Amino acid sequence: MLEQVSYLYYYRNMSQQEIARYLHLSKMNVSRLLQKAKDAGIVHTTITLPFEIDKRLASNLEKKYGLQQATVVKTDGSMTSNELNEFLGKVAAFYFTTSFPNNITYGMGVGETIGKLVAHIPPIYTEKVHVIQLMGGVSAVSEGNPFSIIQSMCEKLGAEGNYLSSYALVKDETLRNNTFVNLEENGFLDLWRNCDEVYLGIGSIKSENYFLDTLIHDEGAKAAKDSGIVGDLLGHCFDKNGEFLQTAIEKKLVSIPIDLLASIKKRVAIAGGKEKIEAIAGALKTGLITHLLTDDKTASNILHLT
């Protein structure tokens, strides 16, 4: 009976109502038989995804860097940097949408890839979702601007949200310290502490449009770049060994502090491309990344770094 019902439903495309009438069963019995067929392994469900995962590279990344999960998508190697960011954003949006986000506070980073993630999330119904900005904004209007990311994310999820009403870099260290005093008094630091998941890009000093270059135009910028920086996480700069550096940038940076970021349970980084290989490896060595989404070419190169 299990095989008969399954064959009629999946191969003859008969509805459950038609099968019930044909076999003199109730529609409820047909539904139960179809479920039993799945449970017994008679019916196997296969979904062809619009991308392919390299499980071997993912497993090797997890072992080498102690990641909770790595997702490595296969590419043909012909994508430009912009095309790869678009592709990774689509894959990230697929996994995000199928995770049924409810009763979660999300912290959102900055950058093109995170902007692409949000752009490709369809409007979905959620309950009790809150979205928090993790880093101050920039003046340029773009898909990767944190203000744009928060607004779009809230609209897509029907969520509540909070902007961080400050630029990413302020005038001096005194203003930065005063900003954090205000954030503490206004309860914004508590919002960061209550985040369940964060989504981050990884900045690379080798990127053509590295966002720190657009924010800093003084001698401190050159000094910072000459101090061994390979990349940043939310503006916190690190070297190739994963050590965070106390630079002129850090003293003026308005972004979630490293210790608060480290206390959040799930920290997802989305990044790929040849110009980011060293930066991604350095970011993984910081220990701040728990989940990584990247492409196979980048993953292979990272694994071959010493």
CORRA-V434590 format. One record per pair of residues at least 6 apart in sequence whose C-alpha atoms are under 7 Angstrom apart, sorted by sequence separation. I is the first residue (numbers start at 0). GAP is how many residues later the second one is. D is the distance in Angstrom with one decimal. If there is no record, write none. Layout:
i=(I & I)
gap=(GAP & GAP)
d=(D & D)
This chain:
i=(7 & 8 & 19 & 36 & 37 & 61 & 142 & 153 & 169 & 182 & 203 & 230 & 231 & 237 & 19 & 61 & 137 & 153 & 202 & 230 & 236 & 237 & 61 & 136 & 228 & 229 & 230 & 235 & 236 & 60 & 136 & 228 & 229 & 16 & 19 & 136 & 228 & 229 & 15 & 149 & 227 & 57 & 57 & 132 & 15 & 57 & 235 & 15 & 56 & 146 & 132 & 53 & 234 & 52 & 53 & 130 & 52 & 53 & 268 & 51 & 52 & 233 & 267 & 276 & 280 & 50 & 51 & 266 & 267 & 268 & 269 & 270 & 271 & 130 & 223 & 266 & 267 & 268 & 269 & 270 & 271 & 88 & 92 & 96 & 101 & 102 & 103 & 104 & 105 & 106 & 107 & 108 & 223 & 265 & 266 & 267 & 268 & 269 & 273 & 276 & 88 & 91 & 92 & 100 & 101 & 102 & 103 & 104 & 105 & 106 & 107 & 108 & 204 & 272 & 276 & 101 & 102 & 103 & 104 & 105 & 106 & 107 & 108 & 203 & 204 & 261 & 271 & 88 & 89 & 92 & 101 & 106 & 203 & 5 & 84 & 88 & 92 & 114 & 130 & 135 & 202 & 203 & 219 & 4 & 114 & 129 & 130 & 131 & 132 & 134 & 135 & 136 & 137 & 201 & 202 & 85 & 89 & 113 & 128 & 129 & 130 & 131 & 132 & 135 & 136 & 137 & 201 & 202 & 1 & 88 & 111 & 117 & 125 & 128 & 129 & 130 & 131 & 132 & 135 & 136 & 201 & 1 & 111 & 123 & 124 & 125 & 135 & 110 & 122 & 123 & 124 & 134 & 109 & 110 & 114 & 117 & 121 & 122 & 1 & 109 & 117 & 120 & 109 & 108 & 239 & 239 & 241 & 240 & 241 & 239 & 238 & 241 & 242 & 240 & 241 & 229 & 230 & 229 & 192 & 196 & 201 & 195 & 196 & 197 & 198 & 199 & 200 & 206 & 194 & 195 & 196 & 197 & 198 & 199 & 200 & 201 & 205 & 195 & 196 & 197 & 198 & 199 & 200 & 205 & 203 & 203 & 175 & 175 & 172 & 175 & 201 & 172 & 171 & 170 & 169 & 168 & 169 & 168 & 167 & 168 & 113 & 167 & 113 & 167 & 106 & 112 & 104 & 105 & 104 & 105 & 106 & 107 & 108 & 109 & 110 & 104 & 105 & 106 & 107 & 108 & 109 & 103 & 104 & 105 & 106 & 107 & 108 & 134 & 135 & 134 & 135 & 134 & 133 & 134 & 133 & 109 & 108 & 112 & 112 & 80 & 87 & 64 & 64 & 74 & 68 & 69 & 70 & 71 & 72 & 73 & 74 & 67 & 68 & 69 & 70 & 71 & 72 & 73 & 66 & 67 & 68 & 69 & 70 & 71 & 72 & 66 & 71 & 53 & 56 & 60 & 56)
gap=(6 & 6 & 6 & 6 & 6 & 6 & 6 & 6 & 6 & 6 & 6 & 6 & 6 & 6 & 7 & 7 & 7 & 7 & 7 & 7 & 7 & 7 & 8 & 8 & 8 & 8 & 8 & 8 & 8 & 9 & 9 & 9 & 9 & 10 & 10 & 10 & 10 & 10 & 11 & 11 & 11 & 12 & 13 & 13 & 14 & 14 & 14 & 15 & 15 & 16 & 17 & 18 & 18 & 19 & 19 & 19 & 20 & 20 & 20 & 21 & 21 & 21 & 21 & 21 & 21 & 22 & 22 & 22 & 22 & 22 & 22 & 22 & 22 & 23 & 23 & 23 & 23 & 23 & 23 & 23 & 23 & 24 & 24 & 24 & 24 & 24 & 24 & 24 & 24 & 24 & 24 & 24 & 24 & 24 & 24 & 24 & 24 & 24 & 24 & 24 & 25 & 25 & 25 & 25 & 25 & 25 & 25 & 25 & 25 & 25 & 25 & 25 & 25 & 25 & 25 & 26 & 26 & 26 & 26 & 26 & 26 & 26 & 26 & 26 & 26 & 26 & 26 & 27 & 27 & 27 & 27 & 27 & 27 & 28 & 28 & 28 & 28 & 28 & 28 & 28 & 28 & 28 & 28 & 29 & 29 & 29 & 29 & 29 & 29 & 29 & 29 & 29 & 29 & 29 & 29 & 30 & 30 & 30 & 30 & 30 & 30 & 30 & 30 & 30 & 30 & 30 & 30 & 30 & 31 & 31 & 31 & 31 & 31 & 31 & 31 & 31 & 31 & 31 & 31 & 31 & 31 & 32 & 32 & 32 & 32 & 32 & 32 & 33 & 33 & 33 & 33 & 33 & 34 & 34 & 34 & 34 & 34 & 34 & 35 & 35 & 35 & 35 & 36 & 37 & 38 & 39 & 40 & 41 & 41 & 42 & 43 & 43 & 43 & 44 & 44 & 48 & 48 & 49 & 67 & 67 & 67 & 68 & 68 & 68 & 68 & 68 & 68 & 68 & 69 & 69 & 69 & 69 & 69 & 69 & 69 & 69 & 69 & 70 & 70 & 70 & 70 & 70 & 70 & 70 & 72 & 75 & 76 & 77 & 78 & 78 & 78 & 79 & 80 & 81 & 82 & 83 & 83 & 84 & 85 & 85 & 86 & 86 & 87 & 87 & 88 & 88 & 89 & 89 & 90 & 90 & 90 & 90 & 90 & 90 & 90 & 91 & 91 & 91 & 91 & 91 & 91 & 92 & 92 & 92 & 92 & 92 & 92 & 99 & 118 & 119 & 119 & 120 & 121 & 121 & 122 & 124 & 125 & 157 & 158 & 192 & 206 & 219 & 220 & 220 & 221 & 221 & 221 & 221 & 221 & 221 & 221 & 222 & 222 & 222 & 222 & 222 & 222 & 222 & 223 & 223 & 223 & 223 & 223 & 223 & 223 & 224 & 224 & 242 & 242 & 242 & 243)
d=(5.8 & 6.3 & 5.4 & 5.7 & 6.5 & 6.6 & 6.9 & 6.1 & 6.2 & 6.0 & 6.5 & 5.7 & 5.8 & 4.2 & 5.3 & 6.2 & 6.4 & 6.3 & 6.7 & 5.8 & 5.7 & 5.5 & 6.0 & 6.4 & 6.2 & 6.3 & 7.0 & 6.9 & 5.8 & 6.6 & 5.6 & 5.5 & 5.2 & 5.6 & 6.2 & 6.2 & 4.7 & 5.9 & 6.0 & 6.9 & 5.5 & 5.0 & 5.6 & 6.6 & 6.2 & 5.5 & 6.4 & 7.0 & 6.7 & 6.7 & 6.4 & 5.5 & 6.9 & 5.6 & 6.0 & 6.7 & 4.6 & 6.2 & 6.5 & 5.7 & 5.9 & 6.5 & 6.3 & 6.0 & 6.0 & 6.7 & 5.5 & 5.4 & 6.2 & 6.2 & 6.0 & 6.6 & 5.1 & 6.7 & 5.7 & 5.2 & 4.6 & 4.9 & 4.9 & 5.5 & 5.9 & 5.7 & 5.1 & 6.5 & 5.5 & 6.1 & 6.8 & 5.8 & 6.1 & 5.9 & 6.2 & 6.8 & 6.5 & 6.1 & 6.1 & 5.8 & 6.3 & 6.2 & 6.2 & 6.8 & 6.8 & 5.8 & 6.9 & 6.3 & 5.1 & 4.7 & 5.1 & 4.5 & 4.8 & 4.7 & 5.4 & 5.7 & 5.4 & 5.8 & 5.9 & 6.0 & 5.4 & 6.5 & 5.8 & 6.1 & 5.9 & 5.8 & 6.5 & 6.0 & 5.3 & 5.8 & 5.8 & 4.6 & 6.1 & 5.7 & 5.8 & 5.8 & 4.2 & 6.1 & 5.3 & 4.0 & 5.1 & 5.1 & 6.9 & 5.7 & 5.0 & 6.7 & 5.6 & 6.9 & 4.3 & 5.5 & 6.3 & 5.7 & 6.4 & 6.8 & 6.8 & 6.3 & 5.8 & 6.9 & 5.0 & 5.9 & 5.7 & 6.5 & 5.1 & 4.9 & 4.5 & 5.1 & 5.5 & 5.1 & 4.6 & 6.3 & 6.1 & 6.5 & 5.8 & 6.9 & 6.7 & 6.7 & 5.9 & 6.5 & 5.4 & 6.5 & 6.6 & 5.7 & 4.6 & 5.1 & 5.6 & 6.9 & 4.5 & 6.3 & 6.2 & 6.7 & 3.7 & 4.3 & 4.3 & 5.5 & 6.9 & 6.1 & 5.8 & 6.5 & 6.0 & 6.9 & 6.3 & 6.0 & 5.6 & 6.1 & 6.0 & 6.9 & 5.1 & 6.6 & 6.7 & 6.9 & 4.5 & 5.6 & 5.9 & 4.6 & 6.3 & 4.6 & 6.3 & 6.4 & 4.3 & 6.7 & 4.9 & 5.3 & 6.3 & 6.6 & 6.9 & 6.1 & 6.5 & 6.4 & 6.3 & 6.0 & 5.6 & 5.7 & 6.3 & 6.1 & 4.7 & 5.0 & 4.9 & 4.7 & 5.4 & 6.0 & 5.5 & 6.5 & 5.9 & 6.0 & 5.9 & 6.3 & 6.0 & 7.0 & 5.5 & 5.3 & 5.5 & 6.8 & 5.2 & 6.5 & 6.6 & 5.1 & 5.4 & 6.7 & 5.4 & 5.3 & 6.7 & 4.7 & 5.8 & 6.0 & 6.7 & 5.1 & 6.1 & 6.8 & 6.1 & 6.3 & 7.0 & 5.7 & 4.9 & 6.1 & 6.2 & 5.7 & 5.8 & 6.8 & 6.1 & 5.3 & 5.1 & 4.4 & 5.2 & 4.7 & 6.5 & 6.1 & 6.7 & 5.6 & 6.4 & 6.6 & 6.6 & 6.3 & 5.6 & 6.2 & 6.0 & 4.1 & 5.9 & 6.3 & 5.5 & 7.0 & 6.5 & 6.8 & 6.9 & 6.2 & 7.0 & 6.3 & 6.9 & 6.7 & 6.8 & 5.6 & 6.1 & 6.0 & 6.5 & 5.9 & 6.6 & 5.3 & 4.9 & 4.8 & 4.8 & 5.2 & 4.8 & 5.2 & 5.0 & 5.9 & 6.6 & 6.0 & 6.5 & 5.1 & 5.8 & 6.0 & 5.6 & 6.9 & 6.7 & 7.0 & 6.9)
